[in-house]
Amino acid sequence: MYPTVRLRRARNTEWIRDLLAETIVLPQHFIQPFFVIDGINKREEVVTMPGVERLSIDLLVEKAREASELGIKLIALFPVIDNSLKNDEGFEAFKEDNLICRAVRAIKAEKINIGVLCDVALDPYTIHRHDGIVKDGDVHNELTIEALQKQTITLAKAGADIVAPSDMMDGRIGAIRKALDLEGYFGVNIMSYAMKYNTNLYGPFRDAVKSTPTTGAQYLSKATYQADYRVGCKQAYREVELDVAEGADMLIIKPAMFYLDIINNISNVVDVPVIAYQVSGEYAMIKYGAEQGFLNWENTMMEAFVAFRRAGATAVFTYAGMEMAKFLNNKK
């Protein structure tokens, strides 16, 4: 007891704080997303996500190389599809020469030492902007799974190292694993969006990929397939238990900041890596706060990363990955 016990003794110098740190964040813990557009030497600012751009494939390849040099091990690609290529069924997702497949091939052709993850969902490709096939006023589970199997094989053929189903259909992980194995893609990992909440924080991402769901009298809410944010660990455990049983190699909890309890509980009960997804709204809140001068950008972002890792996340999806990798590398 005090005064014999003085906890401040282990805090009074920087070296001892570093020595006793229990949670470490390194560039290798970041998964850096990129938004891909058609064209050459083309970049577009994402207004709702300061510091984030849509990039043409040639510029994306340069960024992938830079990310690797910074120590980042995995990038995630999201296509921005022209409306002329969208329809109700998302057929563009199955074409081997589509934008995302060309992007994967371009990165692989350069033999960059970095993994490439591709999202599996139809929302970038559908007119209605939902993650699957809409039938009779609902996203049809079985028809969507068949479409996701086709999309997955298309991505695997292009060279994707990891496929990440983000659609939240029941049973899709087992179906996708079966499709990959039947085609001989035994080495392609599945990083499942195991617990993807119907959050209010996705707005900037949907702006970036131009996939905000249509509105009006016939509007179909994504709440019919994404998890309700009012449910907790019991339902989350059922979701992840099924995905692991069906063959998921890694699990994503999305979003991260408001869901640390889910990350912590799930990481304690499953034997596969749990990935935290710091979504666009979380990124934007910190970025705007820093731009207004009432938050320190690097320190606040680092505190968020530590929180995710302390909760049990193995790695973190973050739009700040490259920026924060530079920050960490400069501290060495």
C-alpha positions in Angstrom: 0.0 0.0 0.0 1.0 3.6 -0.4 3.5 5.0 0.3 5.4 1.8 -0.1 3.6 1.0 -3.4 4.0 3.8 -5.9 2.7 2.9 -9.3 4.0 6.2 -10.8 7.6 4.8 -10.5 6.9 2.7 -13.6 5.7 5.7 -15.5 8.2 8.5 -14.8 10.4 8.1 -17.9 9.8 7.4 -21.6 12.1 4.4 -21.7 10.3 2.6 -18.8 6.9 3.3 -20.4 8.1 1.8 -23.6 9.7 -1.2 -21.8 6.4 -2.0 -20.0 4.0 -1.3 -22.9 1.6 -4.3 -23.2 0.2 -3.4 -26.6 2.3 -2.7 -29.6 1.2 -1.2 -33.0 3.5 -1.6 -36.0 2.9 -1.0 -39.8 2.5 -4.8 -40.3 -0.7 -4.5 -38.3 -2.4 -2.2 -40.9 -4.6 -3.3 -43.8 -4.7 -0.3 -46.2 -7.8 0.0 -48.3 -7.7 1.7 -51.8 -10.5 2.9 -54.0 -9.9 2.1 -57.7 -11.2 4.0 -60.7 -10.9 3.6 -64.5 -8.5 5.7 -66.5 -4.8 6.6 -66.6 -2.9 8.9 -64.2 -6.3 9.7 -62.7 -7.0 10.6 -59.1 -10.1 12.0 -57.4 -10.5 13.4 -53.9 -13.1 11.7 -51.7 -14.6 14.9 -50.2 -16.1 13.1 -47.2 -12.8 11.4 -46.3 -10.0 14.1 -46.3 -6.7 12.6 -47.4 -8.3 9.7 -49.2 -8.4 9.4 -53.0 -9.8 7.3 -55.8 -6.9 6.1 -57.9 -6.5 4.7 -61.4 -4.7 1.4 -61.7 -1.3 2.9 -62.7 -1.3 5.1 -59.6 -2.6 2.3 -57.5 0.4 0.1 -58.4 2.7 2.9 -57.2 0.8 3.1 -53.9 0.9 -0.6 -53.4 4.7 -0.5 -53.8 5.0 2.4 -51.4 2.8 0.6 -48.9 5.0 -2.5 -49.1 8.1 -0.4 -48.5 6.5 1.2 -45.4 6.0 -2.3 -43.9 2.3 -2.8 -44.7 1.6 -6.4 -45.5 -1.9 -6.3 -47.0 -4.0 -3.9 -49.1 -7.7 -4.1 -49.8 -9.2 -3.0 -53.1 -12.7 -1.5 -53.7 -13.9 -0.6 -57.2 -15.7 2.5 -58.2 -17.9 1.3 -61.1 -19.4 3.5 -63.7 -23.2 3.5 -63.6 -23.4 2.3 -67.3 -21.9 -1.0 -66.1 -24.4 -1.6 -63.3 -27.6 -3.6 -63.4 -29.9 -5.4 -61.1 -27.8 -8.6 -61.0 -24.4 -7.1 -60.8 -23.1 -9.0 -63.9 -20.0 -6.8 -64.1 -18.7 -8.5 -61.0 -18.3 -11.8 -62.9 -16.3 -10.5 -65.8 -12.6 -11.4 -65.8 -11.6 -8.1 -67.4 -13.5 -5.9 -64.9 -11.9 -3.0 -63.1 -10.9 -4.8 -59.9 -9.5 -7.9 -61.8 -7.4 -5.6 -63.9 -6.1 -3.9 -60.8 -5.2 -7.2 -59.1 -3.3 -8.4 -62.2 -1.4 -5.1 -62.5 -0.2 -5.3 -58.9 0.7 -9.0 -59.3 2.6 -8.3 -62.5 4.9 -6.0 -60.6 5.7 -8.8 -58.1 5.3 -6.4 -55.2 5.8 -8.1 -51.8 2.3 -7.4 -50.5 -1.0 -9.3 -50.2 -4.1 -8.3 -52.1 -7.6 -8.6 -50.6 -10.8 -8.2 -52.6 -14.2 -7.6 -51.2 -16.9 -10.1 -52.2 -20.3 -8.3 -52.5 -22.4 -6.9 -55.3 -23.2 -3.4 -54.0 -20.6 -1.7 -56.2 -22.1 -3.4 -59.3 -25.9 -3.2 -58.7 -28.2 -0.4 -59.7 -30.1 -0.8 -56.4 -26.7 -0.8 -54.6 -27.5 -3.7 -52.3 -25.0 -6.5 -51.6 -27.0 -9.2 -53.4 -29.8 -10.1 -55.7 -33.1 -8.4 -54.9 -36.2 -10.5 -55.5 -39.7 -9.8 -54.3 -38.6 -6.8 -52.3 -35.8 -8.6 -50.4 -32.2 -9.5 -50.9 -32.5 -13.2 -51.8 -30.1 -15.3 -49.7 -29.6 -18.3 -52.1 -29.5 -16.4 -55.3 -27.0 -14.0 -53.8 -24.8 -16.9 -52.6 -24.7 -18.3 -56.2 -23.6 -14.8 -57.4 -21.0 -14.5 -54.7 -19.5 -17.8 -55.7 -19.1 -16.6 -59.3 -17.6 -13.3 -58.1 -15.1 -15.1 -55.8 -13.8 -17.4 -58.6 -13.4 -14.4 -60.9 -11.3 -12.7 -58.2 -9.3 -15.8 -57.5 -8.5 -16.2 -61.1 -7.2 -12.6 -61.2 -4.8 -13.4 -58.4 -6.5 -12.2 -55.2 -4.8 -13.6 -52.1 -7.7 -13.1 -49.8 -11.4 -12.8 -50.5 -13.6 -11.0 -48.0 -17.3 -11.6 -48.2 -19.0 -8.5 -46.8 -22.6 -9.3 -47.8 -23.8 -11.0 -44.5 -25.8 -13.7 -46.3 -26.4 -16.8 -44.2 -24.2 -19.8 -45.3 -22.1 -17.9 -47.8 -18.7 -18.8 -46.2 -19.2 -22.5 -46.7 -20.5 -22.0 -50.2 -17.5 -19.8 -51.1 -15.0 -22.2 -49.6 -16.6 -25.1 -51.6 -16.4 -23.1 -54.8 -12.7 -22.2 -54.2 -11.8 -25.7 -53.4 -13.7 -27.2 -56.4 -11.7 -24.8 -58.7 -8.4 -25.7 -57.0 -7.9 -22.4 -55.2 -7.0 -24.1 -51.9 -4.5 -21.3 -50.9 -7.0 -18.4 -51.2 -7.9 -17.2 -47.7 -11.4 -16.2 -46.7 -11.5 -13.2 -44.4 -15.1 -13.1 -43.4 -17.0 -9.9 -42.4 -18.3 -12.1 -39.7 -20.1 -9.4 -37.7 -20.9 -6.4 -39.9 -23.2 -4.0 -38.2 -25.8 -1.8 -39.8 -24.1 1.3 -38.5 -24.5 5.0 -39.1 -20.8 5.3 -39.8 -20.6 3.9 -43.4 -21.6 7.2 -45.1 -18.2 8.3 -46.4 -17.3 4.9 -47.7 -20.6 4.7 -49.7 -19.8 8.2 -51.1 -16.3 7.0 -52.1 -17.6 4.0 -54.0 -20.8 5.7 -55.0 -22.9 2.9 -53.5 -25.4 4.7 -51.2 -28.6 2.6 -51.4 -31.5 4.2 -53.3 -34.2 5.8 -51.3 -37.9 6.4 -51.6 -41.1 4.5 -51.0 -39.6 1.2 -52.2 -36.4 1.6 -50.3 -35.0 -1.7 -48.9 -32.9 -1.3 -45.8 -29.6 -3.1 -45.3 -30.9 -3.7 -41.8 -32.5 -6.8 -43.3 -29.1 -8.5 -43.6 -26.6 -6.5 -41.6 -26.5 -6.9 -37.8 -28.6 -4.6 -35.7 -26.2 -2.4 -33.6 -28.4 -3.1 -30.5 -27.4 -6.8 -30.4 -24.3 -7.9 -28.6 -22.0 -10.7 -28.0 -24.5 -13.6 -28.0 -25.6 -13.0 -31.6 -22.0 -12.1 -32.6 -20.8 -15.4 -31.3 -23.4 -17.3 -33.3 -22.3 -15.5 -36.4 -18.6 -16.1 -36.0 -19.0 -19.7 -34.8 -20.8 -20.5 -38.0 -18.3 -18.7 -40.2 -15.4 -20.6 -38.6 -17.2 -23.9 -39.0 -17.8 -23.1 -42.6 -14.1 -22.4 -43.4 -13.3 -18.8 -42.6 -9.6 -18.2 -42.0 -10.0 -14.8 -40.4 -12.9 -12.8 -39.1 -13.7 -9.1 -39.4 -15.7 -7.1 -36.8 -17.0 -3.9 -38.4 -17.1 -1.1 -37.2 -14.4 -1.1 -34.5 -14.5 2.0 -32.3 -18.0 1.5 -30.9 -17.7 -2.3 -30.8 -14.6 -3.0 -28.7 -16.7 -5.2 -26.5 -17.5 -7.4 -29.5 -13.9 -7.5 -30.6 -12.7 -8.5 -27.1 -15.3 -11.1 -26.5 -15.0 -12.8 -29.9 -11.2 -12.8 -29.8 -11.4 -14.6 -26.5 -13.6 -17.4 -27.8 -12.4 -18.2 -31.3 -9.1 -19.6 -32.5 -8.7 -17.6 -35.7 -7.4 -14.0 -36.1 -10.0 -11.3 -35.4 -9.6 -8.1 -37.6 -10.9 -4.7 -36.5 -12.3 -2.5 -39.3 -12.0 1.2 -38.5 -14.7 2.3 -40.9 -14.9 5.5 -42.9 -17.0 7.4 -40.4 -14.5 6.6 -37.6 -11.6 7.7 -39.8 -13.4 10.9 -40.8 -14.3 11.9 -37.2 -10.7 11.9 -36.2 -9.5 13.5 -39.4 -12.0 16.4 -39.1 -11.2 16.8 -35.5 -7.5 17.1 -36.3 -8.2 19.6 -39.1 -10.3 21.7 -36.7 -7.4 21.8 -34.3 -8.9 20.1 -31.3 -7.3 16.7 -31.8 -3.8 15.6 -32.5 -4.1 13.5 -35.6 -1.2 11.0 -35.1 -1.6 10.6 -31.4 -5.4 10.2 -31.5 -5.2 7.7 -34.3 -2.6 5.7 -32.5 -4.7 5.6 -29.4 -7.5 4.2 -31.5 -5.2 1.5 -32.9 -4.0 0.6 -29.5 -7.6 0.3 -28.3 -8.4 -2.1 -31.1 -5.2 -4.2 -30.5 -5.8 -4.2 -26.7 -9.3 -5.4 -27.3 -7.9 -8.4 -29.1 -7.6 -7.5 -32.8 -4.7 -9.0 -34.7 -4.8 -6.4 -37.4 -6.7 -3.2 -38.3 -8.3 -2.1 -41.5 -7.6 1.7 -41.7 -7.6 4.4 -44.3 -4.8 6.0 -42.3 -2.5 3.0 -42.7 0.2 4.5 -45.0 0.1 7.8 -43.2 0.5 6.2 -39.8 3.1 3.8 -41.0 5.2 6.8 -42.0 4.6 8.3 -38.6 5.8 5.1 -36.9 8.8 4.6 -39.1 9.9 8.2 -38.4 9.8 7.5 -34.7 12.4 4.7 -35.0 
